[in-house]
Amino acid sequence: MRRALARTISVALLFGVHCGNAGGSSNGPTTGAAGSAMAGSAQTGQAGQTGSGGSAGATGSTGSGVSGASGAAGASAGDATGTTGTASAGASTGPAGGTGASGSAAGNTNGTTGAGSTTGHDGGAASGSTSGSSSGHDAAASEGGGANADAGAPSDPAYILGADVSSVQEAIANGAKYYDDDGTQKDILALLKGHGFNFIRLRTFVDPTQSAPNPAGGTFAPYSTQGYGDITHVVAYAKLVKAAGLGFLLDFHYSDYWADPGKQIKPAAWTADGLTSFTTALSSYTQDAITQLVAAGARPDIVQVGNEITPGMDLTPGTALGPTSNWKQLAQLLNAGIDAIHGVDPTIQIMLHIDRGGDLATSTTWITNAMNNGVKFDVFGESCYVAYQGQPSGWQNTFTQLAAKFPTLKFVMAEYNADTSDNTELREANDIIFQLPNHQGLGTFFWEPTESGAWGPGLFTTSGNKVTTIPASIDQYDQMKTAYGL
C-alpha cells in the first residue's frame, strides 16, 4: 500500500491511495535428491514420494537424529521424482540417517529433500510441494527438508504470523536501535521472532533511485536515492531473514516507485516499450531477481507478482499495458512474471494481491477474470486497513465467501495494521484468516510494525533512534503463537 514515509514528496498525494502483500501451495518438477537425517525426536521421517523421472539422486548424508527413511527411487518418464524423507528435528539424538535411493533419469531439475512430518490445521491433505508434507493447523509442526538448502531452506509454518519490515534496512543504516518490552536492545528480526512472528515480507522496485511521473500531475521524488528497495539491497537483507529461520515473501512492485490502486507507474527503463518488449523486460528482470536471491541463499518461499494491482499494472505514463479493462494483456504480464519465477524454482508459491478486503464483489470478479484468462496462482491476498477497507466484519465476510467460492486457493491478509480505537483488532484480523475452513487461511502480514501513519499505528513507538515495543500490542502475538499452536 502507498505509504507516506519521510522521503516522499507530498503527504497529501501519498495517502490518497495505498500499496502492499503472502503463501500457497508450491508445485513443480523435481528430481530425486539425497536422503539425509537431522537431529531427531520421537518421529521418524517418512520416505519421499515416488515421482516419475529425474536425475540420479545423491547419497544421503549421515544425520544424528532418528533414522531417516530412504528416499524411494523415482520411476521413469515424468517430470518429478520422489524426494527423500528426513527425520524430524528434536532434542534427543538418534542413530544415523539412511541413504537416499537414486532417482531415475529424464527429470527436469534437481530434487529436494522432503520433510518428514505433517504440519497445520488438522494434518491436512498432502500437497505437491517439495516439503513432502501435508499442511493444516492442528498437527504438530517439525522443521527440515526443502529445495536446495544452499538456496535458503523453505519455510512452511502451520500458520503465518508475518510482518512487512522493508523500511528497517535503511532505518538501521541511519542508526535505529530496537528495544523489547523489558528494555533490552535486540536485532529486529530476533525481537519479532521472539514474539511469534515467523515470516517476513520485503518489497522491491526496479530502480528506486529514479523519480516517477505522478499520474495526477507533477513528479514523485525517488523512493530512495541510495537504492534501498532495489534487488541488491533486498538480497542482502533477505539473507538475514533466512539466516534467522524466518519465511520470506518477496513483493514485486514492477515500478521504480510505490505501486498501489491509485498509481501503477511503469519503470523508467521500460516506459517507451510496447507490450511485447515490456513483457520481455519484465520477464528478464523477474528471472534475474529470483536467480540472485536463490544464489545468495535467500530463496523466497512466496513471491507476490505486482502490488495491490486492483486496477491492473503498468498503467502510466503513456498507453496502459495491463489494465483490468484488458484482461488478456494483464494476464500476459502476470504470466510473464510467474513463468520467470518458476523457470528458476517451480516450487515457489505465487501470490496475487489487491486492496479490496471489504469488497466481496470486486474481489470475486477480479479472481474470476484472472482464472478465466489462464493466470496460475496459489495464493490471493487482500489489504485490510480499517482506515481504507472498513471494519473487520467486512473482511470476514469477504474472506469467508471467497474461500467457499474458490476452494483451490489459499488466502492471506497481505497488509493490515492496528486500529487506534480498538486494540482487539490484531487478534480479530488473525482469527478471521486462521478460522477459514479447509485449511485455506495461510496467515497475515502486519504492514511496517515499526512505522505508523494515516493507515494506522504500528507495534512500536519511536523516540529519535530508539524504537521500542508497545507491550499491549506486540504481546498479543505471543498469545496468538500459543493459541494457534505455533
Residue pairs with C-beta under 8 A, 6 or more apart in sequence:
1 17
1 18
1 19
1 20
1 260
1 308
1 355
1 383
1 385
1 388
1 415
1 447
1 455
2 14
2 15
2 16
2 17
2 18
2 19
2 258
2 260
2 262
2 263
3 14
3 18
3 19
3 258
3 448
3 451
3 453
3 455
4 11
4 14
4 15
4 453
4 454
5 167
5 451
5 453
7 221
7 222
7 223
7 224
8 14
8 220
8 221
9 218
9 219
9 220
9 221
10 218
13 214
13 216
13 218
13 220
14 258
15 453
15 454
15 455
16 216
16 262
17 260
17 261
17 262
17 263
18 260
18 261
18 262
18 308
18 355
18 383
18 385
18 388
18 455
19 253
19 258
19 259
19 260
19 261
19 307
19 308
19 355
20 164
20 251
20 260
20 307
20 308
20 353
20 355
20 383
20 414
20 415
20 447
21 164
21 201
21 203
21 249
21 251
21 304
21 307
21 351
21 353
21 381
21 414
21 415
21 445
22 160
22 162
22 199
22 201
22 249
22 302
22 304
22 351
22 379
22 381
22 412
22 413
22 414
22 442
22 443
22 444
22 445
23 156
23 160
23 199
23 247
23 249
23 301
23 302
23 349
23 351
23 378
23 379
23 410
23 412
23 442
23 443
24 302
24 349
24 350
24 351
24 377
24 378
24 379
24 409
24 410
24 442
25 127
25 128
25 129
25 135
25 349
25 378
25 410
26 127
26 128
26 129
26 130
26 154
26 301
26 346
26 347
26 348
26 349
26 378
27 127
27 128
27 129
27 346
27 347
27 378
28 80
28 109
28 342
28 345
28 346
28 347
29 54
29 79
29 80
29 107
29 108
29 109
29 346
30 51
30 54
30 80
30 81
30 83
30 107
30 108
30 109
30 110
30 111
30 112
30 130
30 147
30 346
30 347
31 51
31 53
31 54
31 55
31 57
31 74
31 80
31 81
31 103
31 107
31 108
31 109
31 110
31 111
32 48
32 51
32 54
32 55
32 56
32 57
32 71
32 73
32 74
32 81
32 82
32 83
32 84
32 100
32 101
32 102
32 103
32 104
32 107
32 111
33 57
33 58
33 71
33 83
33 84
33 100
33 103
33 110
33 111
33 112
33 113
34 57
34 58
34 59
34 60
34 61
34 71
34 84
34 100
34 113
35 48
35 57
35 59
35 60
35 68
35 69
35 70
35 71
35 84
35 85
35 86
35 97
35 98
35 99
35 100
35 101
35 113
36 60
36 61
36 63
36 68
36 84
36 86
36 97
36 100
36 113
37 45
37 60
37 61
37 62
37 63
37 64
37 65
37 66
37 67
37 68
37 86
37 87
37 94
37 96
37 97
37 98
38 63
38 64
38 65
38 68
38 86
38 87
38 88
38 89
38 97
38 144
39 63
39 64
39 65
39 87
39 89
39 90
39 91
39 92
39 93
39 94
40 63
40 64
40 65
40 66
40 67
40 87
40 88
40 89
40 90
40 92
40 93
40 94
41 65
41 66
41 88
41 89
41 90
41 91
41 92
41 142
42 66
42 88
42 90
42 92
43 66
43 87
43 88
43 90
43 116
43 117
43 142
44 66
44 67
44 68
44 69
44 87
44 88
44 116
45 66
45 68
45 69
45 85
45 86
45 87
45 88
45 97
45 114
45 115
45 116
45 117
45 144
45 145
46 69
46 85
46 114
46 116
46 117
46 132
47 69
47 70
47 71
47 72
47 82
47 84
47 85
48 71
48 72
48 82
48 83
48 84
48 85
48 100
48 113
48 114
48 132
49 72
49 82
49 83
49 114
49 126
49 132
50 72
50 73
50 74
50 75
50 81
50 82
51 74
51 75
51 78
51 79
51 80
51 81
51 82
51 83
51 103
51 107
51 111
52 74
52 75
52 76
52 77
52 78
52 79
52 80
52 81
53 74
53 75
53 76
53 77
53 78
53 79
53 80
53 81
53 103
53 104
53 105
53 106
53 107
54 74
54 80
54 81
54 103
54 104
54 105
54 106
54 107
54 108
54 109
54 111
55 103
55 105
55 107
55 110
55 111
56 102
56 103
56 104
56 105
57 71
57 73
57 74
57 81
57 84
57 100
57 101
57 102
57 103
57 111
58 100
59 99
59 100
60 68
60 70
60 71
60 84
60 97
60 98
60 99
60 100
61 97
62 96
62 97
63 86
63 87
63 96
63 97
64 93
64 94
64 96
65 87
65 88
65 89
65 90
65 93
65 94
65 97
66 87
66 88
66 90
66 92
66 94
66 95
67 87
67 94
67 95
67 96
67 97
67 98
68 84
68 85
68 86
68 87
68 97
68 98
68 116
69 84
69 85
69 98
69 116
70 84
70 85
70 98
70 99
70 100
70 101
71 82
71 83
71 84
71 85
71 100
71 101
71 103
71 114
72 82
72 101
73 81
73 82
73 101
73 102
73 103
73 104
74 80
74 81
74 82
74 103
74 104
74 107
74 111
75 81
75 104
76 104
76 105
76 106
77 106
78 106
78 107
79 107
79 108
80 107
80 111
81 103
81 104
81 107
81 111
82 103
82 111
82 114
83 111
83 112
83 113
83 114
83 130
83 132
83 145
84 100
84 101
84 111
84 113
84 114
85 114
85 115
85 116
85 132
85 145
86 97
86 113
86 114
86 115
86 116
86 144
86 145
87 94
87 97
87 116
87 144
88 116
88 117
88 142
88 144
89 142
89 143
89 144
90 142
103 111
109 346
110 148
111 130
112 130
112 145
112 146
112 147
112 148
112 347
113 130
113 132
113 144
113 145
113 146
113 147
113 149
114 130
114 131
114 132
114 133
114 145
115 131
115 132
115 133
115 142
115 143
115 144
115 145
115 146
115 156
116 132
116 133
116 142
116 144
116 145
117 133
117 139
117 140
117 141
117 142
117 144
118 124
118 133
118 134
118 135
118 136
118 139
119 133
119 134
119 135
119 136
119 139
119 140
119 141
119 142
119 156
119 157
119 158
120 134
120 135
120 136
120 137
120 138
120 139
120 141
120 158
120 159
120 439
121 135
121 136
121 137
121 138
121 139
121 158
121 439
122 136
122 137
122 138
122 139
122 439
123 134
123 136
123 138
123 139
124 134
124 135
124 136
124 439
125 134
126 132
126 133
126 134
127 133
127 134
127 135
129 154
129 156
129 347
130 145
130 146
130 147
130 154
130 347
131 145
131 146
131 154
131 156
132 145
133 145
133 156
135 156
135 158
135 439
136 158
136 439
137 158
137 159
137 434
137 439
137 484
137 485
138 485
139 158
140 485
141 157
141 158
141 486
143 245
145 154
146 153
146 154
147 154
147 299
147 345
147 347
148 294
148 299
150 297
151 294
151 295
151 297
151 298
151 299
151 345
152 238
152 239
152 242
152 248
152 293
152 294
152 296
152 297
152 298
152 299
152 300
153 242
154 299
154 301
154 347
155 198
155 199
155 245
155 246
155 247
155 248
155 301
156 247
156 301
157 198
157 199
157 247
157 443
157 486
158 484
158 485
158 486
159 434
159 441
159 442
159 443
159 484
159 486
160 198
160 199
160 247
160 412
160 442
160 443
160 444
160 445
161 196
161 197
161 198
161 199
161 430
161 443
161 444
161 477
161 480
161 481
161 484
161 486
162 197
162 198
162 199
162 200
162 201
162 247
162 249
162 412
162 443
162 444
162 445
162 446
163 192
163 197
163 199
163 200
163 201
163 445
163 446
163 447
163 448
163 449
164 200
164 201
164 202
164 203
164 251
164 415
164 445
164 446
164 447
164 448
165 188
165 189
165 192
165 200
165 201
165 202
165 448
165 449
165 450
166 201
166 202
166 203
166 229
166 251
166 448
167 448
167 450
167 451
168 176
168 188
168 450
169 228
169 233
169 236
169 237
170 224
170 226
170 228
171 450
171 467
172 188
174 465
175 465
176 450
176 465
176 467
177 185
177 465
177 466
177 467
178 185
178 186
178 187
178 188
178 191
178 450
178 460
178 467
178 468
179 185
179 186
179 466
179 467
179 468
179 469
180 186
180 191
180 194
180 469
181 469
181 471
181 474
181 475
183 468
186 194
187 244
188 450
189 200
189 240
189 241
189 244
189 246
190 244
191 469
192 200
192 449
193 244
193 245
193 246
195 469
195 474
195 475
195 477
195 478
195 481
196 477
196 478
196 480
196 481
196 486
197 246
197 477
198 246
198 247
198 486
199 246
199 247
199 248
199 249
199 301
199 443
199 445
200 241
200 246
200 247
200 248
200 249
201 248
201 249
201 250
201 251
201 304
201 414
201 445
202 234
202 237
202 238
202 241
202 248
202 249
202 250
202 251
203 229
203 234
203 251
203 253
203 307
204 229
204 230
204 231
204 234
204 250
204 251
204 252
204 253
204 289
205 223
205 229
205 230
205 253
205 255
205 256
205 257
206 230
206 253
206 254
206 255
206 256
206 267
206 269
206 270
206 285
207 230
207 256
207 267
207 268
207 269
208 222
208 223
208 224
208 227
208 228
208 229
208 230
208 256
208 257
209 222
209 224
209 225
209 226
209 227
209 230
209 256
210 222
210 256
210 257
210 267
210 268
211 219
211 220
211 221
211 222
212 219
212 220
212 222
212 255
212 256
212 257
212 265
212 268
213 219
213 220
213 265
213 316
213 317
214 220
214 263
215 262
215 263
215 265
215 315
215 316
215 317
216 262
220 257
222 256
222 257
223 229
223 256
223 257
223 258
224 230
227 233
231 288
231 289
231 292
231 293
234 250
234 289
234 293
235 292
235 293
235 296
235 298
238 248
238 250
238 293
238 296
238 298
238 300
239 296
239 297
239 298
241 248
241 298
242 248
242 297
242 298
242 299
243 297
247 301
247 302
248 298
248 299
248 300
248 301
248 302
249 300
249 301
249 302
249 303
249 304
249 351
249 445
250 289
250 290
250 293
250 300
250 302
250 303
250 304
251 304
251 307
251 353
252 286
252 289
252 303
252 304
252 305
252 306
252 307
252 337
253 259
253 306
253 307
254 267
254 282
254 306
254 307
254 313
254 314
254 337
255 264
255 265
255 266
255 267
255 314
256 265
256 267
256 268
257 263
257 265
258 307
259 265
259 306
259 307
259 308
259 309
259 313
260 307
260 308
260 355
261 308
261 310
261 311
261 354
261 355
263 315
263 316
264 309
264 311
264 312
264 313
264 314
264 315
264 316
264 322
265 314
265 315
265 316
265 317
266 278
266 314
266 315
266 316
266 317
266 318
266 321
269 281
270 277
270 278
270 281
270 282
270 314
271 317
271 318
272 318
273 281
275 321
275 329
275 332
278 314
278 321
278 333
279 332
279 333
279 336
280 336
282 314
282 333
282 336
282 337
282 340
283 336
283 337
283 339
283 340
284 340
286 336
286 337
286 340
286 341
287 340
287 341
287 343
287 344
290 300
290 303
290 340
290 341
290 344
290 345
290 348
291 344
293 299
293 300
294 344
294 345
299 345
299 348
300 348
301 348
301 349
302 348
302 349
302 350
302 351
302 379
303 341
303 348
303 349
303 350
303 351
304 351
304 352
304 353
304 381
304 414
305 334
305 337
305 338
305 341
305 350
305 351
305 352
305 377
306 313
306 334
306 337
306 352
306 353
307 353
308 353
308 354
308 355
308 383
309 322
309 330
309 352
309 353
309 354
310 324
310 354
310 355
310 356
310 362
310 366
311 323
311 324
312 320
312 322
312 323
312 324
312 325
312 326
312 330
313 321
313 322
313 330
313 333
313 334
314 320
314 321
314 322
314 333
315 321
315 322
315 323
320 326
321 329
321 333
322 329
322 330
322 332
322 333
322 334
323 329
323 330
324 330
324 366
324 369
327 369
327 370
327 372
327 373
328 373
330 373
331 370
331 373
331 374
331 375
334 352
334 370
334 375
334 377
335 374
335 375
335 376
338 350
338 375
338 376
338 377
341 348
341 350
342 348
342 350
349 378
349 379
350 376
350 377
350 378
350 379
351 377
351 378
351 379
351 380
351 381
351 412
351 414
352 370
352 375
352 377
352 379
352 380
352 381
353 380
353 381
353 382
353 383
353 414
354 362
354 363
354 366
354 381
354 382
354 383
355 382
355 383
355 388
355 389
356 362
356 363
356 366
356 382
356 383
356 389
356 398
357 382
357 383
357 384
357 385
357 389
357 390
357 394
357 395
357 398
357 399
357 413
357 416
358 384
358 389
358 390
358 391
358 394
358 395
358 398
359 389
359 398
360 397
360 398
360 401
360 402
363 380
363 382
363 398
363 402
364 401
364 402
364 405
367 380
367 402
367 406
367 409
370 377
371 406
377 409
378 409
378 410
379 409
379 410
379 411
379 412
379 442
380 402
380 406
380 409
380 410
380 411
380 412
381 411
381 412
381 413
381 414
381 415
382 389
382 395
382 398
382 399
382 411
382 412
382 413
382 414
383 389
383 414
383 415
383 416
384 392
384 395
384 413
384 415
384 416
384 429
385 415
385 416
385 417
385 447
385 455
385 456
386 392
386 417
386 419
386 422
386 425
386 456
387 454
387 455
387 456
388 455
389 395
392 425
392 428
392 429
392 432
395 413
395 429
395 432
396 432
399 411
399 413
399 432
399 433
399 436
399 441
400 436
402 409
402 411
403 409
403 411
403 436
403 437
403 438
403 440
403 441
404 437
407 438
407 440
409 440
410 440
410 441
410 442
411 433
411 436
411 440
411 441
411 442
412 433
412 441
412 442
412 443
412 444
412 445
413 429
413 430
413 432
413 433
413 443
413 444
413 445
414 445
415 445
415 447
416 425
416 429
416 444
416 445
416 446
416 447
417 446
417 447
417 452
417 455
417 456
417 457
417 458
418 425
418 426
418 456
418 457
418 458
418 459
418 473
419 425
419 456
420 456
420 457
423 472
423 473
423 476
426 446
426 473
426 476
426 477
427 476
427 479
427 480
429 444
430 443
430 444
430 480
430 484
432 441
433 441
433 442
433 443
433 444
434 441
434 443
434 484
435 441
446 459
447 455
448 458
449 458
449 459
449 460
449 474
450 458
450 459
450 460
450 462
450 467
451 458
452 458
457 473
458 470
459 469
459 470
459 473
459 474
460 467
460 468
460 469
460 470
460 474
461 467
461 468
461 470
462 468
480 486
